[in-house]
């Protein structure tokens, strides 16, 4: 489906104040019967809406004249986030939701890396992908060993449960998480949409782990969430860094709204649950309304054509599918990479005075939760207990 | 080490602060609610959502030709053979989690020791091994019927939600061994009921060999229940009578 952004107006923002509590709080999906990618779309779109909200707050704090416009749009984004995130069911435990978050981080990141035309940005995505891939393995071990549950009930066999770049080596000195940013004047539009999408996804993952970590009684779980939330902070640093900080606030707002349209459209086009498809369709129309509203503001504030910043038609969408072969290939070719400043090098080329070496040694000096939780762990359908004789 | 039943600085009761609580109570007594009515509004909302909502999920299709044939044959004896598979899967989920629960209690015992009339490591290990054995029995039962033992069926899913609070109690480093045993008692009570129903279902569906296996499991579970119940009671009595001695 191609959308001509010069013509599609969507729903005007004044007509979007039609939410009620019952409208926002609907029947959730079925953890057992719905396709795993339906769950993944809900999770990613919650992250996209969360970022829309946080960005617009930051914008408002630093730009007095825009506060009223931001307040109006932001309120609608908040209602959208509730409508989307409340589609997750309550029988999906925090740990099961965590497994799904990591599946998002693997399958969506793989799709974004394949879509990304800039080789350096694609490399950044693959680097993060292998780390989240390892997190899935660690959390799956925790789920099996703490609760006696099989992570594949959530993953539905779309995603492998294997070690990636070991979490224990992922802890780096902060400046080794910085990356080069794209150039706002020359980057392809899809690069900007990809970058905002991955940054939003990782940011909500960090927020989620930071909030739910203390809900667990088990010290191993509390430690593991602390450890992996730490990596997610590194990932937010990494993905934030690839976005050009020289973009104006209005450019960034335009790109945020465009990213929302692009993502909701991908959901709408690929959704298998008819009830959700209708929600995604409504959200596309609302986001087109936001985009048009912000385009008008952009013309007024910056006296420029918004299509200098955003494309007139939306590029190829995220593919909600298993990327098993691609992920295995990346794992095989790139698991040995480490970052030195903004560059990636094989582990044997990391200089001995790298600040990340000392940093990693310190933070793991009284043990590594991610190593402990998965010691000797090999994923087995139905739990590793299957292989243990009574 | 302090016992939870020692007198300390628990601040949760209204009587902790007589001056502030008087203010609190007086202000509350003067409240004019912003809406009329009572709890029935909450019930109405729950009823409304319940009548409009679907269910948590359904059973998977048979995972093999054998399973499909079995389903047809079972259909001759019962109108809905999937009920038995759902209950088998529920028990399987519970036994698998139960195995992990005993691992948690073993760690607790290793850290804190036991008490007179409390569990020994050997007994807890024996019960752990029996939970694991029951998990295998149920896997075999499901496989023999052509079902996928890894499928999370609706009853298995709900059982896992029910057990989630128990897992929290068992793994909290601040809970004592008797507190974790109380959580285990809840689990064993449920388990005992679950096996009882499985035996009835297996018998009524003509799975005599399976019912025999389940009776063996039931006997073990009854033993678990009796022991855990006694351990919990022993501790409460000794604590009440001031007889809590050194770790056994």
Interface residues (C-beta under 8 A of the other chain):
Chain A: X27 X30 X31 X32 X33 X89 X90 X91 X93 X145 X146 X147 X148 X149 X150 X152 X153 X216 X217 X218 X219 X220 X221 X381 X382 X383 X385 X386 X388 X390
Chain B: X49 X52 X53 X54 X55 X56 X57 X58 X93 X96 X97 X98 X99 X100 X103 X104 X129 X130 X132 X133 X135 X136 X139 X149 X150 X151 X152 X153 X154 X157 X158 X160 X161 X163 X164 X167 X168 X169 X170 X171 X172 X173 X175
